[in-house]
């Protein structure tokens, strides 16, 4: 039971009732009864459900609102997608109250709801007896003006923050220099050894305080074209998982030899393939600086916050590594394995990147550059299905790209503006603090600014690319040489796309298509959401309303247009569904720690999830887009991949548990932010094979 609101959407309002799967399972014998059998009994043991519009301030102000009664009163319950029992809900419903964005607390909403008498018959559309529509609208608008201030729709308690993520909490509060005396490069003048023709150098990195039997870490610096430098730190005793197929296939071919490596005292200087770019490594404390034309632009471990938590065999006696959040427990079988590091951008006035989130393009400080006090939550990189979000927040949204770009405007000692960047090749959950301060030795507050970033990742590899620029076009060229360029889209996809939830049947599609021509509105693509399927089984058609899908697609295509259908990574658990059965037989699903198939809740209800981390599974899935496999499809049908964070309605933070297992026994925590990318890749590969031309995948 949560705050009830009436929200404006294009001049209309809808009633929203929030339900968690836990509440449904406790209050309802089965989700199937959710809308079909609604009772106002309010008994938790009942086999049927009700929706209470309940004030947070009081449980006395309670209005049981059965769905049938709501419909009679001109309102449908709108259980927002991503947060309600799937398969037995309707996503949107509107009742015109008055224009303007207003939110109600339920006690006030009850006053409006009790006023709303039946005004139209659902079947005939004829006005019915009761309070007149104009009077209802007038009184409703008056009440809206008297309501409390709007409240946010973001469900903060459903998602973690730094304080509830132990690895972030451990590292965020560390003062500058916390590990300055911990990590150092061994070997003096012979600290770095060249390998493979000078393409990379290797040094031993010791960690103070570790037992003498502990294997030292290995620091590896690799040089690429244009002066890009890769910083990789590994524990040879227990190597970290390196996420595959994220970087370009031919990256090894782009390695170039350092022109020179020289050591003097506790400092090693490496000149890259680009003579304007020089890397200077201070041995103790560890500090790696990139200079462009003699001016430092990036400094790794400038603040002494680098740290690698070494893997352990088992928890100490009487201790547990497990962590819980909102009734979900993460077993953390390998214990704390976080990585933290800081990168400074001397002279930078602005930093950008690390999408996706709703905030300014120039990233705001999350910590004060003066005293280090937190000013907000750190930026978070963790793919989540956050469909209700704050309009200004460092909280991450659907996707995560661990690339940060810095830009200086030019200042004392600099010939002009400089742009540089870093890319952290690690898809695990990551928090990032940003701060800005006047650099040491600067003459005035506006003279020389330093932007600082502090990265804290839960696990994964310490694999960082330092991208020198020094211009924005150069940064883009160097970055895409590592990760690949954006694929060129098919020409039709540049036009207007028409999509709504939901087109009812083939006749509805034909009328919409004809309507654009009738009103002389150009458009190129028509989309079908999930209701076109047979019971939310992807790559199927509901024969009652889409009996001839191939004919329908060909008809739309005859006017030079395309169609798109939705295909999601969860698979409905149904032994009579061929895709589910085949993948189950082949053992192609994400597994629980006990080796059984993971069962999560999404649109079809009980679902399994394809383990697209496996190349074999991706190869199999790509084959399913062939015309003889996807029955009713044609070469003019393209694909929309949704819910690929991955979204799991009854999972922690609406996603998968981190200790689930992928191919090779890899934990989900190690690949989380790359899961959607793998699914997209398999889909795009399937369409490429089918048409032998540029694919279109949203």
Secondary structure, DSSP 8 states (H G I E B T S, - for coil): ----EEEEETTEEEEE----HHHHHHH-S-TTHHHHSB-S---TT-SSB--EEE-SS-SSSEEE--HHHHHHTT--EE--TTSS-TTS--S-------SS-----HHHHHHHHHH----B-TTT--B-SSS-HHHHHHHHHHHHHTS--------GGGS--GGGSHHHHHHHT--TTTTTTTEEE-SGGG--EEEGGGTEEEEEEEETTS-TTS--EEEEEEEBGGG-EEEEEEETTS------SSS-TTGGGGB---SEEEEETTEEEEE-SSTTEEEEEETTTTEEEEEETTEEEEEETTTS--EE----SS--TT----EEETTEEE--TT----EEEEEEEET-SEEEE----SS-SS---SB-TTT--B-S--EEE------S--SS-S---S----EEEEEE---TT-SS-EEEEEEE---S-EEEEEEEEE-TT-SSTTT-EEEEEEEEESSS-EEEEEEEEESHHHHHHHHHHHH-------GGGGS-EE--S---SHHHHHHHHHHHHHTT----EEEE-GGGSBTTBTT---TTT-TTHHHHHHHHHTTT-EEEEE--SEEE--TTSHHHHHHHHHT-B-B-TTSSB--EEETTEEEEEB-TTSHHHHHHHHHTTSTTTSTT--TTEEEE--STTT--TTSGGGS--TT-B-GGG-BGGGTGGGHHHHHHHHHHHHHHHHHSS---B-
